[in-house]
Structures are given as structure tokens and as C-alpha cells.
């Protein structure tokens, strides 16, 4: 079954955007995955195609209306087994494990918020899971949606040339990726590390592992702490 994603947005012209080129674009053209971008304004009921209103209780900005967004979600006719995601800075962090989980499924419905946010009632009524790509605020959910889709598509069978190429990447084992080198053998007085030219696969693997661990400790102590705490847990435990 083809992995497919449906995006609800006020700017459907932003899709496929960068997803239409390179590996993702080739896979889209050959049917390895499918994308549908739907305009939330199509579900508006007034002649102005209004989708937002002032926030209850006062305050700046506008809020995406529950009735309009609910109608847009219902019109998309998403199967019950497809995740319903709302891109939001307050959501669950988008990690590689979540990407792997989403890529293994049928493909999500992704809602791109705008303005000051989305009426909380539609989040509850339609069972939306909020997902964040980082601790910062963007103008809307479209760029986060593109990032999420790209991360998923590259894991789909047949998209990447070598399946092994994704196994050593950052976060695949809770570590940042080791440094990479290629020709020329020396660049501005900086040679390729001798170990990588030794032809000794065991030495190369050990070097890469050590470099990945060192980078993770230095740049992402949160990842390193989570990894080492997990390694210290007993292998066979029960919770009660």
C-alpha cells in the first residue's frame, strides 16, 4: 500500500515545494508515496472565506476556528488508522523514533496552523496530536510539515539507493553521526584521518563509533544522558 500524506493548509501552493525535487521528488513522481494538499478555506461558509476569529478572553492576533477546521478534517475523509497531526511548537518533539513510527504506517493527516493557534476544542474533538520540530515559533505549520514529510519519505522502501545509508545517520542509535571525509586525501593541509585509509574495517568501525560518542557528549549532552541512562537499566525488568 502506498504511503500517503494529506496536508490541510491555508497555502496549498507551498506543496510539494522542496519535496518535488531530488529523491523525494523522484519517489513522488514514480508513486512510491503520495501527497494531497487541501485548502482549509474551502471549508469556510461565508462569502469572505473566513477561517479565523479573535481569541476568547481577549489578546492579540487571531485563532483558527474550530468549526471551519473540523469541516476541513471531515472533508478529507481520513481513514481511522491514519495519525492526525497538528504542527505546533507546544507539541511532542519530532524525533527519529517518531519519524520511523510514522514512516512504517499508512501516512498521516497533517494540519498546518497559522495565526495565534487553533481552537482547543477541535484538537480534542478530532483527536489531533500536536508535534513540534523545535523550541521556536514559525509563521505557520507548513515548513514543519515539509520537514516531517521529508524525514518520513526518505525511510520508505525504494526511496534511498542504499538502505544501509540511513542506519549510521544521526539519531539512528541515539548518537550524532561521525565525521565524513572524501577526496582529495589532503585539503588545505588537513588530511583524512589515517584510520579511514587503513583498510581495516574493524578499526574504521571503532573510530567512527568513538567519534560519534565524542560528538554526542560534546554537542548533545541530553542525548548522551538518555543513552547512558538507558544502558544502565537492567535488561529484564517488570513494572508494577
Backbone as CSV, one residue per row, in Angstrom:
resi,resn,N_x,N_y,N_z,CA_x,CA_y,CA_z,C_x,C_y,C_z
1,UNK,0.842,-1.189,0.000,0.000,0.000,0.000,0.887,1.253,0.000
2,UNK,0.527,2.218,-0.808,1.314,3.443,-0.941,1.200,4.308,0.308
3,UNK,2.350,4.768,0.808,2.361,5.700,1.933,1.877,7.039,1.411
4,UNK,0.891,7.616,2.095,0.350,8.880,1.613,0.152,9.851,2.762
5,UNK,0.282,11.120,2.473,0.039,12.145,3.471,-0.904,13.190,2.909
6,UNK,-1.814,13.639,3.756,-2.764,14.691,3.402,-2.454,15.901,4.270
7,UNK,-2.282,17.054,3.637,-1.926,18.269,4.360,-3.072,19.265,4.265
8,UNK,-3.514,19.756,5.419,-4.511,20.820,5.468,-3.785,22.128,5.754
9,UNK,-3.936,23.104,4.882,-3.158,24.329,4.958,-3.934,25.484,4.336
10,UNK,-3.571,26.700,4.699,-4.113,27.886,4.039,-3.303,28.240,2.798
11,UNK,-2.185,27.529,2.601,-1.301,27.805,1.468,-0.923,26.501,0.756
12,UNK,-1.875,25.862,0.091,-1.582,24.587,-0.582,-0.531,24.719,-1.676
13,UNK,-0.306,25.946,-2.165,0.703,26.142,-3.209,2.117,25.926,-2.689
14,UNK,2.283,25.821,-1.369,3.608,25.559,-0.793,4.009,24.094,-0.931
15,UNK,3.097,23.256,-1.413,3.369,21.822,-1.544,3.269,21.401,-2.995
16,UNK,4.126,20.484,-3.499,5.147,19.768,-2.748,6.386,20.583,-2.417
17,UNK,6.589,21.745,-3.073,7.757,22.558,-2.756,9.030,21.746,-2.895
18,UNK,9.913,21.777,-1.891,11.172,21.033,-1.976,10.978,19.526,-2.020
19,UNK,9.786,19.057,-1.666,9.523,17.616,-1.735,9.340,17.148,-3.176
20,UNK,9.272,18.089,-4.102,9.099,17.732,-5.502,10.397,17.552,-6.258
21,UNK,11.531,17.664,-5.569,12.821,17.503,-6.224,13.645,16.434,-5.516
22,UNK,14.782,16.110,-6.086,15.722,15.135,-5.520,15.045,13.779,-5.290
23,UNK,15.489,13.038,-4.287,14.986,11.686,-4.065,13.487,11.675,-3.754
24,UNK,13.040,12.609,-2.914,11.621,12.654,-2.566,10.775,12.940,-3.802
25,UNK,11.254,13.856,-4.652,10.511,14.193,-5.862,10.432,13.036,-6.836
26,UNK,11.531,12.325,-7.008,11.532,11.158,-7.902,10.583,10.080,-7.369
27,UNK,10.617,9.887,-6.051,9.737,8.875,-5.458,8.279,9.282,-5.574
28,UNK,8.000,10.582,-5.466,6.630,11.072,-5.629,6.152,10.857,-7.065
29,UNK,7.036,11.144,-8.024,6.679,11.000,-9.445,6.443,9.549,-9.833
30,UNK,7.154,8.636,-9.182,7.011,7.213,-9.522,5.988,6.484,-8.657
31,UNK,5.332,7.208,-7.758,4.254,6.614,-6.979,4.671,5.857,-5.742
32,UNK,5.917,6.054,-5.276,6.336,5.400,-4.040,5.666,6.020,-2.822
33,UNK,5.199,7.248,-2.971,4.407,7.895,-1.935,3.485,8.905,-2.608
34,UNK,2.498,9.381,-1.880,1.510,10.293,-2.456,1.268,11.464,-1.510
35,UNK,0.963,12.608,-2.094,0.734,13.833,-1.334,-0.516,14.527,-1.836
36,UNK,-1.365,14.929,-0.890,-2.539,15.735,-1.214,-2.530,16.962,-0.311
37,UNK,-2.524,18.153,-0.914,-2.584,19.398,-0.159,-3.972,20.004,-0.344
38,UNK,-4.681,20.201,0.760,-6.048,20.698,0.720,-6.129,22.071,1.388
39,UNK,-6.905,22.962,0.798,-7.046,24.324,1.290,-8.118,24.372,2.379
40,UNK,-7.727,24.789,3.579,-8.678,24.890,4.684,-9.799,25.868,4.341
41,UNK,-9.516,26.892,3.563,-10.527,27.892,3.212,-11.685,27.300,2.417
42,UNK,-11.483,26.156,1.802,-12.574,25.525,1.058,-13.711,25.111,1.978
43,UNK,-13.447,25.041,3.279,-14.472,24.646,4.243,-15.109,25.840,4.935
44,UNK,-14.706,27.046,4.570,-15.339,28.244,5.121,-16.750,28.384,4.551
45,UNK,-17.648,28.997,5.304,-19.058,29.059,4.897,-19.523,30.453,4.502
46,UNK,-18.710,31.490,4.760,-19.160,32.842,4.396,-18.506,33.281,3.096
47,UNK,-18.991,34.378,2.544,-18.506,34.818,1.231,-17.064,35.319,1.271
48,UNK,-16.605,35.651,2.463,-15.221,36.102,2.609,-14.251,34.937,2.853
49,UNK,-14.774,33.740,2.957,-13.979,32.540,3.224,-13.158,32.707,4.510
50,UNK,-13.817,33.174,5.551,-13.150,33.426,6.828,-12.818,32.121,7.534
51,UNK,-11.626,32.051,8.096,-11.198,30.841,8.798,-10.794,31.127,10.238
52,UNK,-10.710,32.397,10.622,-10.212,32.752,11.939,-11.107,33.784,12.606
53,UNK,-10.859,33.990,13.908,-11.599,34.994,14.667,-10.747,35.413,15.861
54,UNK,-11.206,36.454,16.569,-10.449,36.961,17.707,-10.457,35.953,18.851
55,UNK,-9.402,35.915,19.654,-9.332,34.943,20.746,-10.308,35.256,21.873
56,UNK,-10.984,34.233,22.382,-11.876,34.391,23.526,-11.057,34.852,24.725
57,UNK,-11.573,35.822,25.460,-10.840,36.358,26.597,-9.942,37.520,26.242
58,UNK,-9.870,37.848,24.951,-9.060,38.963,24.510,-7.629,38.582,24.226
59,UNK,-6.886,39.538,23.727,-5.489,39.293,23.392,-5.210,39.569,21.932
60,UNK,-3.923,39.564,21.566,-3.543,39.890,20.187,-3.764,38.725,19.232
61,UNK,-3.793,39.065,17.954,-3.832,38.026,16.928,-5.200,37.420,16.712
62,UNK,-5.192,36.356,15.932,-6.413,35.637,15.574,-6.199,34.149,15.821
63,UNK,-7.311,33.419,15.924,-7.276,31.981,16.197,-8.055,31.250,15.113
64,UNK,-7.510,30.127,14.641,-8.183,29.315,13.630,-9.436,28.693,14.224
65,UNK,-10.572,28.893,13.578,-11.863,28.485,14.114,-12.035,26.966,14.138
66,UNK,-12.696,26.492,15.195,-12.913,25.055,15.369,-13.859,24.502,14.311
67,UNK,-14.941,25.222,14.006,-15.932,24.691,13.071,-15.378,24.559,11.658
68,UNK,-14.605,25.554,11.224,-14.041,25.510,9.873,-13.005,24.393,9.754
69,UNK,-12.108,24.304,10.735,-11.067,23.282,10.671,-11.657,21.886,10.807
70,UNK,-12.656,21.723,11.653,-13.310,20.415,11.790,-13.935,19.990,10.466
71,UNK,-14.567,20.928,9.783,-15.164,20.613,8.482,-14.102,20.216,7.465
72,UNK,-12.941,20.891,7.513,-11.847,20.557,6.594,-11.304,19.167,6.881
73,UNK,-11.195,18.822,8.150,-10.721,17.486,8.528,-11.714,16.428,8.076
74,UNK,-12.997,16.671,8.314,-14.028,15.703,7.929,-14.085,15.527,6.413
75,UNK,-13.909,16.616,5.680,-13.977,16.554,4.215,-12.819,15.748,3.636
76,UNK,-11.712,15.676,4.360,-10.554,14.917,3.878,-10.797,13.415,3.927
77,UNK,-11.786,12.980,4.706,-12.181,11.564,4.794,-10.981,10.663,5.079
78,UNK,-10.307,10.954,6.168,-9.121,10.199,6.557,-9.522,8.909,7.251
79,UNK,-8.895,7.802,6.858,-9.172,6.511,7.489,-8.787,6.551,8.965
80,UNK,-9.496,5.807,9.812,-9.250,5.850,11.258,-7.832,5.459,11.663
81,UNK,-7.145,4.647,10.842,-5.804,4.199,11.230,-4.710,5.200,10.882
82,UNK,-5.053,6.308,10.240,-4.049,7.309,9.882,-3.908,8.342,10.997
83,UNK,-2.689,8.611,11.454,-2.490,9.609,12.505,-2.969,10.989,12.063
84,UNK,-3.480,11.754,13.016,-3.920,13.125,12.759,-3.002,14.055,13.546
85,UNK,-2.136,14.768,12.838,-1.106,15.576,13.480,-1.365,17.060,13.272
86,UNK,-1.083,17.834,14.302,-1.122,19.289,14.221,0.275,19.806,14.512
87,UNK,0.879,20.481,13.554,2.210,21.026,13.771,2.092,22.210,14.722
88,UNK,2.797,22.111,15.860,2.639,23.106,16.921,3.905,23.167,17.764
89,UNK,4.395,24.376,18.131,5.605,24.469,18.954,5.427,23.900,20.356
90,UNK,4.202,23.658,20.773,3.992,23.086,22.102,3.797,21.574,22.059
91,UNK,4.000,20.980,20.892,3.714,19.563,20.717,4.837,18.635,21.111
92,UNK,4.595,17.352,20.885,5.581,16.295,21.116,6.750,16.494,20.164
93,UNK,7.986,16.435,20.644,9.134,16.641,19.757,9.189,15.605,18.636
94,UNK,9.514,16.069,17.450,9.688,15.172,16.313,11.070,14.547,16.408
95,UNK,11.123,13.295,16.808,12.379,12.567,16.948,12.478,11.528,15.835
96,UNK,13.658,10.942,15.697,13.838,9.917,14.681,12.971,8.698,14.969
97,UNK,12.741,8.399,16.227,11.881,7.257,16.556,10.441,7.524,16.133
98,UNK,9.971,8.762,16.305,8.614,9.095,15.853,8.540,9.068,14.332
99,UNK,9.580,9.569,13.667,9.626,9.525,12.203,9.555,8.081,11.716
100,UNK,10.320,7.199,12.330,10.321,5.786,11.948,8.939,5.178,12.135
101,UNK,8.287,5.533,13.230,6.931,5.041,13.502,5.945,5.523,12.447
102,UNK,6.024,6.798,12.084,5.110,7.352,11.077,5.381,6.781,9.692
103,UNK,6.661,6.579,9.362,7.018,6.033,8.049,6.558,4.590,7.899
104,UNK,6.448,3.877,9.005,6.017,2.476,8.955,4.509,2.343,8.847
105,UNK,3.782,3.422,9.028,2.321,3.379,8.973,1.789,3.772,7.605
106,UNK,0.476,4.037,7.518,-0.141,4.371,6.235,0.099,5.802,5.789
107,UNK,0.574,6.657,6.701,0.813,8.066,6.382,-0.174,8.959,7.108
108,UNK,0.278,10.123,7.597,-0.571,10.965,8.429,-1.366,12.031,7.683
109,UNK,-2.392,12.518,8.373,-3.010,13.799,8.046,-2.234,14.842,8.840
110,UNK,-1.784,15.900,8.177,-1.003,16.936,8.844,-1.720,18.267,8.709
111,UNK,-1.974,18.904,9.832,-2.650,20.192,9.846,-1.642,21.284,10.121
112,UNK,-1.627,22.293,9.267,-0.699,23.411,9.410,-1.440,24.600,10.001
113,UNK,-1.131,24.910,11.256,-1.767,26.044,11.901,-1.210,27.370,11.407
114,UNK,-1.933,28.426,11.684,-1.493,29.792,11.384,-2.008,30.683,12.505
115,UNK,-1.732,31.971,12.405,-2.192,32.959,13.381,-1.653,32.640,14.779
116,UNK,-2.490,32.841,15.811,-2.058,32.600,17.186,-2.244,31.150,17.626
117,UNK,-2.844,30.338,16.765,-3.057,28.944,17.128,-4.391,28.436,16.638
118,UNK,-4.795,27.294,17.196,-6.016,26.598,16.787,-6.936,26.469,17.995
119,UNK,-8.223,26.659,17.768,-9.206,26.485,18.843,-9.020,25.108,19.489
120,UNK,-8.823,25.093,20.803,-8.533,23.861,21.529,-9.616,22.806,21.339
121,UNK,-10.845,23.236,21.110,-11.959,22.283,21.024,-11.846,21.352,19.826
122,UNK,-11.309,21.844,18.707,-11.167,20.962,17.552,-10.013,19.981,17.759
123,UNK,-9.006,20.396,18.522,-7.907,19.486,18.838,-8.442,18.287,19.609
124,UNK,-9.325,18.570,20.579,-9.912,17.493,21.378,-10.943,16.699,20.592
125,UNK,-11.789,17.398,19.845,-12.900,16.742,19.144,-12.442,15.834,18.015
126,UNK,-11.329,16.171,17.379,-10.852,15.376,16.243,-9.603,14.561,16.593
127,UNK,-9.257,14.525,17.851,-8.136,13.682,18.297,-6.817,14.027,17.654
128,UNK,-6.475,15.304,17.601,-5.233,15.734,16.966,-4.056,15.590,17.929
129,UNK,-2.944,15.078,17.422,-1.711,15.004,18.202,-0.799,16.132,17.758
130,UNK,-0.394,16.969,18.703,0.477,18.089,18.385,1.937,17.625,18.310
131,UNK,2.627,18.065,17.260,4.017,17.676,17.028,4.832,18.928,16.754
132,UNK,6.023,19.007,17.357,6.903,20.170,17.219,8.239,19.764,16.611
133,UNK,8.796,20.634,15.745,10.124,20.366,15.194,11.212,21.116,15.956
134,UNK,10.851,21.861,16.997,11.876,22.553,17.768,11.303,23.634,18.653
135,UNK,12.123,24.123,19.551,11.694,25.125,20.523,11.817,26.536,19.952
136,UNK,11.037,26.806,18.921,10.983,28.130,18.318,9.655,28.258,17.593
137,UNK,9.287,29.482,17.232,7.990,29.729,16.619,8.181,30.205,15.182
138,UNK,7.467,29.561,14.256,7.473,29.948,12.853,6.139,30.617,12.504
139,UNK,6.038,31.132,11.288,4.813,31.814,10.867,3.644,30.857,10.687
140,UNK,3.931,29.596,10.468,2.876,28.615,10.270,3.437,27.214,10.284
141,UNK,2.567,26.245,10.105,2.970,24.851,10.200,3.463,24.232,8.916
142,UNK,3.527,25.012,7.833,3.891,24.430,6.549,5.337,23.950,6.500
143,UNK,6.269,24.774,6.961,7.683,24.365,6.959,7.900,23.162,7.875
144,UNK,7.342,23.139,9.093,7.445,21.922,9.904,6.844,20.697,9.223
145,UNK,5.728,20.880,8.513,5.118,19.750,7.814,6.031,19.220,6.726
146,UNK,6.675,20.115,5.983,7.628,19.698,4.953,8.773,18.903,5.564
147,UNK,9.261,19.374,6.713,10.359,18.673,7.379,9.929,17.281,7.824
148,UNK,8.750,17.180,8.401,8.255,15.879,8.865,8.081,14.914,7.692
149,UNK,7.478,15.385,6.617,7.245,14.517,5.462,8.563,14.051,4.857
150,UNK,9.515,14.978,4.700,10.810,14.611,4.128,11.497,13.541,4.974
151,UNK,11.455,13.716,6.289,12.094,12.742,7.183,11.463,11.363,7.043
152,UNK,10.152,11.323,6.832,9.459,10.039,6.671,9.713,9.415,5.301
153,UNK,9.618,10.227,4.262,9.712,9.706,2.888,11.047,9.026,2.638
154,UNK,12.131,9.588,3.173,13.450,9.011,2.906,13.625,7.641,3.540
155,UNK,12.732,7.266,4.467,12.795,5.936,5.078,11.931,4.907,4.352
156,UNK,11.127,5.354,3.389,10.246,4.426,2.686,11.051,3.500,1.778
157,UNK,10.659,2.248,1.672,11.368,1.295,0.802,11.452,1.806,-0.638
158,UNK,12.650,1.759,-1.192,12.848,2.145,-2.578,13.202,3.601,-2.803
159,UNK,13.112,4.439,-1.757,13.395,5.863,-1.934,14.893,6.127,-1.928
160,UNK,15.598,5.587,-0.944,17.043,5.772,-0.871,17.755,4.644,-1.598
161,UNK,18.871,4.984,-2.226,19.589,3.992,-3.010,20.139,2.851,-2.184
162,UNK,20.684,3.166,-1.002,21.273,2.146,-0.143,20.584,2.209,1.214
163,UNK,19.906,1.130,1.579,19.214,1.106,2.854,20.181,1.297,4.013
164,UNK,21.403,0.828,3.858,22.378,0.943,4.948,22.768,2.379,5.208
165,UNK,22.557,3.262,4.219,22.996,4.641,4.393,22.234,5.356,5.488
166,UNK,21.041,4.909,5.813,20.264,5.547,6.867,20.562,4.969,8.235
167,UNK,21.225,3.817,8.275,21.443,3.144,9.555,22.491,3.833,10.405
168,UNK,23.462,4.520,9.776,24.548,5.150,10.517,24.333,6.636,10.738
169,UNK,23.178,7.152,10.371,22.958,8.587,10.457,22.711,9.035,11.893
170,UNK,22.751,10.372,12.075,22.484,10.926,13.387,21.135,10.453,13.913
171,UNK,21.107,10.125,15.196,19.910,9.734,15.947,19.457,8.310,15.706
172,UNK,20.034,7.603,14.717,19.568,6.248,14.443,19.812,5.330,15.632
173,UNK,20.873,5.586,16.383,21.154,4.802,17.588,21.281,5.707,18.808
174,UNK,20.673,6.868,18.748,20.773,7.800,19.857,22.075,8.559,19.883
175,UNK,22.821,8.533,18.770,24.105,9.232,18.670,24.098,10.155,17.461
176,UNK,24.890,11.218,17.526,25.116,12.031,16.349,26.041,11.275,15.390
177,UNK,25.951,11.590,14.125,26.757,10.881,13.135,28.221,11.283,13.237
178,UNK,29.099,10.326,12.978,30.536,10.568,12.962,30.918,11.466,11.781
179,UNK,32.103,12.098,11.816,32.548,12.956,10.708,32.751,12.137,9.422
180,UNK,32.477,12.776,8.295,32.642,12.137,6.994,33.764,12.818,6.211
181,UNK,34.447,12.040,5.358,35.546,12.555,4.528,35.460,11.932,3.138
182,UNK,36.028,12.622,2.149,36.154,12.067,0.806,37.351,12.721,0.122
183,UNK,37.574,12.450,-1.144,38.702,13.037,-1.862,38.552,14.561,-1.962
184,UNK,39.656,15.301,-1.999,41.055,14.848,-2.050,41.541,14.344,-0.692
185,UNK,42.609,13.574,-0.718,43.143,12.980,0.503,43.641,14.052,1.475
186,UNK,44.100,15.188,0.939,44.508,16.310,1.790,43.865,17.579,1.270
187,UNK,43.286,18.370,2.164,42.632,19.621,1.798,43.145,20.737,2.701
188,UNK,43.847,21.715,2.091,44.390,22.867,2.805,45.162,22.447,4.051
189,UNK,45.985,21.421,3.886,46.821,20.943,4.973,46.121,20.030,5.953
190,UNK,44.872,19.692,5.676,44.112,18.824,6.564,43.921,17.459,5.896
191,UNK,44.605,16.432,6.385,44.490,15.108,5.766,43.278,14.340,6.282
192,UNK,42.859,13.342,5.527,41.859,12.403,6.011,42.487,11.592,7.144
193,UNK,41.785,11.347,8.241,42.361,10.532,9.330,42.903,9.213,8.812
194,UNK,44.093,8.869,9.248,44.799,7.688,8.753,43.978,6.421,8.906
195,UNK,43.220,6.314,9.991,42.438,5.099,10.245,41.479,4.804,9.097
196,UNK,40.898,5.852,8.517,39.915,5.658,7.451,40.555,5.171,6.156
197,UNK,41.870,5.298,6.047,42.591,4.844,4.858,43.294,3.514,5.084
198,UNK,43.111,2.942,6.264,43.868,1.741,6.633,43.352,0.475,5.961
199,UNK,42.091,0.473,5.554,41.505,-0.741,5.002,41.099,-1.746,6.059
200,UNK,41.301,-1.401,7.314,40.945,-2.275,8.435,39.534,-1.920,8.885
201,UNK,38.563,-2.736,8.498,37.157,-2.410,8.757,36.843,-2.330,10.243
202,UNK,37.484,-3.158,11.027,37.239,-3.135,12.475,37.743,-1.818,13.074
203,UNK,38.941,-1.393,12.653,39.487,-0.126,13.142,38.619,1.047,12.713
204,UNK,38.149,1.012,11.471,37.288,2.084,10.968,35.996,2.151,11.784
205,UNK,35.398,1.006,12.031,34.147,0.967,12.788,34.347,1.499,14.205
206,UNK,35.456,1.103,14.825,35.748,1.564,16.184,35.990,3.067,16.208
207,UNK,36.707,3.585,15.195,36.971,5.027,15.114,35.671,5.799,14.954
208,UNK,34.813,5.322,14.062,33.546,6.014,13.832,32.670,6.012,15.080
209,UNK,32.660,4.892,15.769,31.876,4.800,16.997,32.392,5.784,18.055
210,UNK,33.706,5.832,18.215,34.300,6.727,19.205,34.024,8.192,18.862
211,UNK,34.122,8.531,17.578,33.865,9.899,17.158,32.396,10.274,17.371
212,UNK,31.481,9.355,17.065,30.055,9.605,17.269,29.751,9.839,18.749
213,UNK,30.353,9.034,19.593,30.128,9.185,21.034,30.712,10.499,21.536
214,UNK,31.898,10.867,21.063,32.523,12.111,21.500,31.705,13.323,21.067
215,UNK,31.227,13.307,19.825,30.401,14.409,19.332,29.104,14.527,20.124
216,UNK,28.495,13.399,20.413,27.233,13.416,21.146,27.426,13.945,22.558
217,UNK,28.480,13.507,23.217,28.766,14.009,24.571,28.978,15.522,24.560
218,UNK,29.696,16.018,23.543,30.051,17.440,23.500,28.886,18.327,23.067
219,UNK,28.135,17.875,22.059,27.118,18.749,21.471,25.705,18.494,21.958
220,UNK,25.418,17.259,22.346,24.062,16.926,22.786,24.109,16.122,24.073
221,UNK,24.476,16.776,25.187,24.530,16.055,26.466,23.194,15.438,26.858
222,UNK,22.097,16.001,26.346,20.782,15.422,26.634,20.644,14.042,26.006
223,UNK,21.102,13.908,24.757,21.060,12.608,24.091,21.984,11.610,24.783
224,UNK,23.173,12.100,25.158,24.141,11.215,25.798,23.621,10.726,27.149
225,UNK,23.002,11.630,27.898,22.455,11.256,29.199,21.342,10.231,29.042
226,UNK,20.479,10.434,28.044,19.385,9.481,27.819,19.923,8.133,27.391
227,UNK,20.972,8.163,26.562,21.549,6.905,26.077,22.222,6.139,27.210
228,UNK,23.038,6.832,28.002,23.761,6.151,29.067,22.833,5.691,30.177
229,UNK,21.784,6.448,30.461,20.836,6.001,31.487,20.088,4.769,31.017
230,UNK,19.807,4.721,29.702,19.133,3.540,29.156,20.016,2.317,29.203
231,UNK,21.329,2.514,28.973,22.256,1.394,29.002,22.430,0.835,30.410
232,UNK,22.194,1.681,31.417,22.380,1.241,32.799,21.185,0.465,33.330
233,UNK,20.035,0.529,32.616,18.872,-0.209,33.074,19.089,-1.715,32.947
234,UNK,18.555,-2.499,33.871,18.610,-3.954,33.725,17.895,-4.382,32.447
235,UNK,18.406,-5.410,31.812,17.814,-5.870,30.561,16.439,-6.457,30.776
236,UNK,16.227,-7.161,31.874,14.928,-7.774,32.123,14.311,-7.120,33.355
237,UNK,13.324,-6.284,33.125,12.653,-5.618,34.235,11.158,-5.704,34.034
238,UNK,10.447,-5.590,35.115,8.985,-5.537,35.045,8.520,-4.314,35.801
239,UNK,7.438,-3.746,35.349,6.881,-2.575,36.013,5.605,-2.978,36.705
240,UNK,5.436,-2.472,37.896,4.233,-2.795,38.610,3.739,-1.631,39.406
